[in-house]
Amino acid sequence: MARAFLDQCIAEHMAGKLSVEKAAMSKYWLTETQFEVLDECVQLHGGYGYMAEYAVAEMWADARVQRIYGGTNEIMKELIARGFAETGQ
Ligand SMILES: Cc1cc2nc3c(=O)[nH]c(=O)nc-3n(C[C@H](O)[C@H](O)[C@H](O)COP(=O)(O)OP(=O)(O)OC[C@H]3O[C@@H](n4cnc5c(N)ncnc54)[C@H](O)[C@@H]3O)c2cc1C
């Protein structure tokens, strides 16, 4: 589902039709979902999942920062809300 949504956003972006709100939604939702999945993966691996020597720990750390850089997800929510407030939708 995430891949399909991202592909749609890329297509809209390439066509110059991707709205600020939808771009913010994709950044917010995709990075939250990525983090949730990786956090479950760390849990599944137990202590090994937390050790830097294992790929899953690195993937978790990479997923964690996605919610911060490129604009934090709190700011994404603000952009989404502001867009809806302006259009009245
Ligand atoms: C590994 C890494 C690479 C980076 N690379 C780049 C880069 O290449 N180019 C670049 O320009 N920047 C880069 N950054 C910076 C990144 O974009 C900022 O860290 C990010 O935008 C958040 O800003 P900040 O760190 O100042 O946090 P702050 O703005 O201080 O935010 C701290 C906390 O307060 C919350 N917050 C702030 N304002 C509000 C608000 N109005 N409402 C609700 N919550 C709020 C935030 O969501 C966050 O949880 C990078 C950061 C990292 C960690």
The ligand as a MOL file (V3000), in Angstrom:
LIG
                    3D

  0  0  0     0  0            999 V3000
M  V30 BEGIN CTAB
M  V30 COUNTS 53 58 0 0 0
M  V30 BEGIN ATOM
M  V30 1 C 21.1240 13.2590 9.6100 0
M  V30 2 C 20.5660 14.6290 9.2880 0
M  V30 3 C 20.7920 15.1610 8.0330 0
M  V30 4 C 20.3010 16.4200 7.7070 0
M  V30 5 N 20.5410 16.9110 6.4580 0
M  V30 6 C 20.1090 18.1320 6.1320 0
M  V30 7 C 20.3790 18.6800 4.8440 0
M  V30 8 O 21.0060 18.0390 3.9930 0
M  V30 9 N 19.9310 19.9200 4.5620 0
M  V30 10 C 19.2450 20.6700 5.4720 0
M  V30 11 O 18.8510 21.7900 5.1500 0
M  V30 12 N 18.9800 20.1630 6.6960 0
M  V30 13 C 19.3900 18.9400 7.0620 0
M  V30 14 N 19.1160 18.4280 8.3030 0
M  V30 15 C 18.3880 19.2570 9.2590 0
M  V30 16 C 16.9460 18.8140 9.3910 0
M  V30 17 O 16.1810 19.2240 8.2790 0
M  V30 18 C 16.4020 19.3860 10.7190 0
M  V30 19 O 17.0190 18.6540 11.7600 0
M  V30 20 C 14.8920 19.2540 10.7870 0
M  V30 21 O 14.2500 20.1090 9.8650 0
M  V30 22 C 14.3650 19.5760 12.1800 0
M  V30 23 O 14.8320 20.8160 12.5980 0
M  V30 24 P 15.5830 20.9410 14.0010 0
M  V30 25 O 16.5910 19.8480 14.1280 0
M  V30 26 O 16.0200 22.3610 14.1300 0
M  V30 27 O 14.4790 20.6320 15.0760 0
M  V30 28 P 13.5080 21.6930 15.7640 0
M  V30 29 O 12.8560 22.5590 14.7160 0
M  V30 30 O 14.2380 22.3620 16.8840 0
M  V30 31 O 12.4040 20.7130 16.3410 0
M  V30 32 C 12.5550 20.0570 17.6090 0
M  V30 33 C 11.2240 19.4140 17.9290 0
M  V30 34 O 10.2140 20.4280 18.0600 0
M  V30 35 C 9.1360 20.1420 17.1690 0
M  V30 36 N 8.5570 21.3780 16.6330 0
M  V30 37 C 9.2400 22.4530 16.1380 0
M  V30 38 N 8.3960 23.3870 15.6910 0
M  V30 39 C 7.1410 22.8970 15.8980 0
M  V30 40 C 5.8200 23.3920 15.6400 0
M  V30 41 N 5.6020 24.5740 15.0770 0
M  V30 42 N 4.7800 22.6020 15.9670 0
M  V30 43 C 4.9760 21.3810 16.5370 0
M  V30 44 N 6.1970 20.8590 16.8270 0
M  V30 45 C 7.2540 21.6100 16.5010 0
M  V30 46 C 9.7550 19.3180 16.0460 0
M  V30 47 O 8.7760 18.5600 15.3670 0
M  V30 48 C 10.7280 18.4550 16.8290 0
M  V30 49 O 10.0560 17.3630 17.3960 0
M  V30 50 C 19.5660 17.1540 8.6610 0
M  V30 51 C 19.3340 16.6110 9.9270 0
M  V30 52 C 19.8130 15.3590 10.2390 0
M  V30 53 C 19.5210 14.7850 11.6160 0
M  V30 END ATOM
M  V30 BEGIN BOND
M  V30 1 1 1 2
M  V30 2 1 2 3
M  V30 3 2 2 52
M  V30 4 2 3 4
M  V30 5 1 4 5
M  V30 6 1 4 50
M  V30 7 2 5 6
M  V30 8 1 6 7
M  V30 9 1 6 13
M  V30 10 2 7 8
M  V30 11 1 7 9
M  V30 12 1 9 10
M  V30 13 2 10 11
M  V30 14 1 10 12
M  V30 15 2 12 13
M  V30 16 1 13 14
M  V30 17 1 14 15
M  V30 18 1 14 50
M  V30 19 1 15 16
M  V30 20 1 16 17
M  V30 21 1 16 18
M  V30 22 1 18 19
M  V30 23 1 18 20
M  V30 24 1 20 21
M  V30 25 1 20 22
M  V30 26 1 22 23
M  V30 27 1 23 24
M  V30 28 2 24 25
M  V30 29 1 24 26
M  V30 30 1 24 27
M  V30 31 1 27 28
M  V30 32 2 28 29
M  V30 33 1 28 30
M  V30 34 1 28 31
M  V30 35 1 31 32
M  V30 36 1 32 33
M  V30 37 1 33 34
M  V30 38 1 33 48
M  V30 39 1 34 35
M  V30 40 1 35 36
M  V30 41 1 35 46
M  V30 42 1 36 37
M  V30 43 1 36 45
M  V30 44 2 37 38
M  V30 45 1 38 39
M  V30 46 1 39 40
M  V30 47 2 39 45
M  V30 48 1 40 41
M  V30 49 2 40 42
M  V30 50 1 42 43
M  V30 51 2 43 44
M  V30 52 1 44 45
M  V30 53 1 46 47
M  V30 54 1 46 48
M  V30 55 1 48 49
M  V30 56 2 50 51
M  V30 57 1 51 52
M  V30 58 1 52 53
M  V30 END BOND
M  V30 END CTAB
M  END
